């Protein structure tokens, strides 16, 4: 009896300490929000959140969170908590408007919340073109669009839009993609057809062959559309993420069915201007040169001469003449860095086109 009483007293003491910490945490969050509001007042500008959003500053804060974290919460949990605090503080008067490739429940929506938190006004749009148009027109402050998948490669339409738009890349997001089989069926034997986006079907090809051989596979515009189609069809299944399962009320029959355990999609944040360096940045260039022998060499030589590290290159048709191409090049560093400045100056002498599409903080990832 005494042991139980002592245990209860100890438990009550711990709970009391938690209550005191909760009160202190709430006071500190409120104080942070007041300071964030004072920053807005000191700017003496419009009251729109986009005028106060600084991706380089947010990246620096989140990197510091990772450096300070000693557990027991994981790095990913600490990042998520601080992202939401920062998001709420920024949105005190008016939230950021962020357009994304929808519909609701897609991985792109997950990427929006990963990067901006949940205190934004997320605008679901049906096509990548629409996201670019909304940001260009000022109806959205930023946009989020997919650009490449680690197993399926580049999203060419996103790159092609930069040939038609003067929008800038303001950030990148890397999202670990988990695919799930959503269905009202209680077993795979009841499933007659599977709906999903063509990329998701491809990412789960081996699993589908092993567990649902002979079942009809139907490609649709998005994974959310797939989930919508099967919510009243117990003989059908959808491949999608857990947010789609929640939106459409579908059970997860099998989780994490992607063929590659490191399946990751990279998204770009697009906006109307380039921001200051964060200290750990990437720069994306759009280049084209004079056709003939050594074209690519002439474009890449200034990077090598000035010690600029290239991390990725993609070619796309230029739309100006048959078999003419442009190159999308990712570099380590910011356009304000001395070596990149020097390389850009040299590129002006050898290229037909040199455009800085963006200099932006590298994706912040919690160590796995």
C-alpha positions, 0 to 999 in steps of 0.5 A: 500500500505504501509503495503504491502511495509513494509511486502516486506521489512521485507520479504527481510530482513529475506531472506537476513539473511537466505542468510548470514546463508547459507554462514556461514553454507557452510563455516563451512561444508567446514572447517569440511571437511578440518579437516576430511581430516587432520585426514586422513593425520595424520594417515599415512595409506592407502587412503581407507576410511575404515581405517578412519571410526570409528563407535564408534566416529560417534555414539558419535557425533550423540548422541551429536546432539540429546542432543543439539537439541532444535528444531524446526527441529525434532531429526530425521531430525537433525540426517539425516542432520548430518549423510549426512555431516559426510558421505560426509566428509569421502568420500572426496577421496574414499567412503566406499563400503557397500554391502547389500541385494538388489535389489535397492529400498529394505528396506535394501538399506534404512538401508544402507543410514540411517546408512552410508549416501548417500556418500557411494558406495552401492553394491546391491547383490542378497543373504545374503551369497553374502554380507558375501562373498564380505565383507570377500574377501575385495571387500566391506568394510562393509555389511548390512543384516536383522536380525529380524523383530518386528512382524515376528521374526528372519532372521535365515539365517543371524544368520546361516552365522556366523557359517560359517564366522569369520566376526564381527558385527560392528553396528545395524540399526533399521528401522521403516518399512512402507508398501505401495500398489503400482499400476497403477490401480486407484482403488482396484476393478481393482487389480487381484493379489498382489506381495510382499516378503512373510514377507511383505505379512504377515505383511499386512495380516489383511489389505489385508483380509479387502481391497482385499479379494480373490485377488491372493497373490504371494510371490517373492524374494523381494519387489523391484522385486514385484514393477518391475513386476507390473510397466507394469501391471495395473491389479496388485499391489505390496507391498513395500516401497516408494524407490521402488515406486520411482525406478519403477515409481509406484503411491502409492494407499494406504500408511502405510498398515502394520498391526502393527504401530510399525513394525520395522526391525533390521539390522546388519552391518558386517565387519572384526574387532571389534571397540572400545567402544562408551559408549552405546554398545551391545555385541553379543556372540555365545555360545555352551556347553556340552549337558545335564541337566542345559546346558543353565543355565551353560552358562547364570550363569556367566552373572548373577554373573557379573551383565551383562544384557542379552537383547536377546537369540536365538538358532540355530542348530549347524550343528555338530550332531543331536539336537545339538544347539548353542545360540546367546546372546545379552548383554548390554555393550562392551566386554572391560567392566570389568563385560563382561570381567569377564563373558567371562573369566568364560564362557571359563571354562564352554562352548565348544565355546565362540565367541564374534561376535561383540561389537558395538554401540546401534542403535541410534533412535530419540525419537518418 
